[in-house]
Structures are given as structure tokens and as C-alpha cells.
Amino acid sequence: PFDEINPSKEFDNINVQKIATDINSTTFAIWIKQSVKLHKHVNHVENVYISEGHGDFQLGDSIYPVKNGDLIVIPKNTWHGVKVNSKTPMKVISVQSPEFLGKDRVFKEN
């Protein structure tokens, strides 16, 4: 069960653990203590399900309060990021389609 998956190591801000992958999609467990910088995926759709924690999620030009139980669908080429407001890390399931090989991440310059 997903609630039994824990970080494999100590981490400062973000810990990513790959759960499954094939040519169609990649699924990650991600823990966030503080924030994820604004970024986009040019060729990937991302679905993020929040299982623990809460914060403010930026999607495009809008900011939404998010909490456990929320699902965010992020279209290709859409800026997104999150600021965690909970005392405990935010834990999410991230599913990226097609398979995510770690190269399709563009960070927004300030």
C-alpha cells in the first residue's frame, strides 16, 4: 500500500522515489518539506495526488490551497510548483505520461 512507502533516505527538501514505469507512464512517490520551484514539462502530462500535508499549489497564473485528498491535473507546458504549509512533509503520488526519463523539466527563471 502507498501509505506504507517511506523515504529511502534523509532529505533536505524533496525526495523522489520511482514506484513504477513503462513506455506509457512513470509513477513516483514524492515528499516535499518546503517547496517545489516553478517548472513545466514540455512533453508530459502530470497528475499529482496529495496523500499527506497541505500547501499552496501554483498552476499557470493561479494559486490554489491544496490538502490531502486533492488531485491536480497538470497539462503539458504548464508552469507549476508548490509551497508546503504543513509541519509534516507533503506526500504525493505523481504520474507522468508518457514515460518520464528525467529530462523534461524546465525551471522558470526569476
C-alpha positions as CSV (number, residue, x, y, z in Angstrom):
1,P,0.0,0.0,0.0
2,F,1.1,3.6,-0.8
3,D,0.8,4.7,2.8
4,E,3.5,2.2,3.8
5,I,6.0,3.7,1.4
6,N,8.5,5.9,3.2
7,P,11.5,7.9,2.0
8,S,14.6,5.7,1.4
9,K,17.0,8.3,2.8
10,E,17.2,11.5,4.8
11,F,16.5,14.6,2.6
12,D,16.6,18.4,2.9
13,N,13.6,19.5,0.8
14,I,12.5,16.9,-1.8
15,N,12.7,13.2,-2.0
16,V,11.6,11.3,-5.1
17,Q,11.1,7.6,-5.3
18,K,10.1,5.8,-8.5
19,I,7.3,3.3,-7.9
20,A,6.6,2.0,-11.5
21,T,7.5,2.8,-15.1
22,D,6.8,1.7,-18.6
23,I,6.7,3.3,-22.1
24,N,3.3,4.9,-21.3
25,S,3.8,6.4,-17.8
26,T,6.0,6.7,-14.8
27,T,4.7,6.8,-11.2
28,F,6.6,8.5,-8.3
29,A,6.2,8.9,-4.6
30,I,7.4,12.4,-3.7
31,W,7.9,14.0,-0.3
32,I,8.3,17.8,-0.1
33,K,9.3,19.6,3.1
34,Q,9.3,23.2,1.8
35,S,8.6,23.8,-1.9
36,V,9.0,22.8,-5.5
37,K,10.3,25.6,-7.7
38,L,8.1,26.7,-10.6
39,H,8.7,24.5,-13.6
40,K,7.0,22.8,-16.6
41,H,7.2,19.7,-18.6
42,V,7.1,20.4,-22.4
43,N,6.2,16.8,-23.4
44,H,4.5,15.3,-20.3
45,V,1.1,15.5,-18.7
46,E,1.4,15.1,-14.9
47,N,-1.3,14.0,-12.4
48,V,-0.5,14.8,-8.7
49,Y,-2.5,13.2,-5.9
50,I,-1.8,14.7,-2.4
51,S,-2.0,12.0,0.3
52,E,-0.5,13.9,3.2
53,G,0.1,17.6,4.1
54,H,-1.2,20.8,2.7
55,G,0.1,24.0,1.0
56,D,-0.4,26.4,-1.9
57,F,-0.2,25.0,-5.4
58,Q,0.6,27.2,-8.4
59,L,-0.9,26.1,-11.7
60,G,-0.3,28.5,-14.5
61,D,-1.1,32.0,-13.1
62,S,-3.4,30.8,-10.4
63,I,-2.6,29.6,-6.8
64,Y,-4.9,27.1,-5.1
65,P,-4.9,25.8,-1.5
66,V,-4.4,22.1,-1.6
67,K,-4.6,19.3,1.0
68,N,-4.6,15.5,1.4
69,G,-7.2,14.0,-1.0
70,D,-6.7,16.6,-3.7
71,L,-5.9,15.7,-7.3
72,I,-4.2,18.2,-9.6
73,V,-4.1,17.6,-13.4
74,I,-1.2,19.5,-15.0
75,P,-1.4,19.8,-18.8
76,K,1.8,19.8,-20.9
77,N,3.8,23.0,-21.0
78,T,2.0,24.5,-17.9
79,W,4.1,26.2,-15.1
80,H,3.5,24.6,-11.7
81,G,5.0,24.4,-8.2
82,V,4.0,24.1,-4.6
83,K,4.8,25.7,-1.2
84,V,4.2,23.4,1.7
85,N,2.4,24.9,4.7
86,S,2.1,21.8,6.9
87,K,4.5,20.9,9.7
88,T,5.0,17.4,8.2
89,P,6.2,16.9,4.6
90,M,3.7,16.8,1.8
91,K,3.5,13.3,0.3
92,V,2.2,13.0,-3.2
93,I,1.8,10.4,-6.0
94,S,2.9,11.9,-9.3
95,V,2.0,10.1,-12.5
96,Q,3.7,11.4,-15.7
97,S,2.7,10.4,-19.2
98,P,4.5,9.3,-21.3
99,E,7.3,7.6,-19.5
100,F,9.4,10.2,-17.6
101,L,13.2,9.8,-18.1
102,G,14.1,12.9,-16.0
103,K,14.9,15.2,-18.9
104,D,11.7,17.1,-19.5
105,R,11.8,19.6,-16.7
106,V,12.3,23.4,-17.4
107,F,12.6,25.7,-14.4
108,K,11.2,29.2,-14.6
109,E,13.9,32.0,-14.3
110,N,13.1,34.7,-11.8
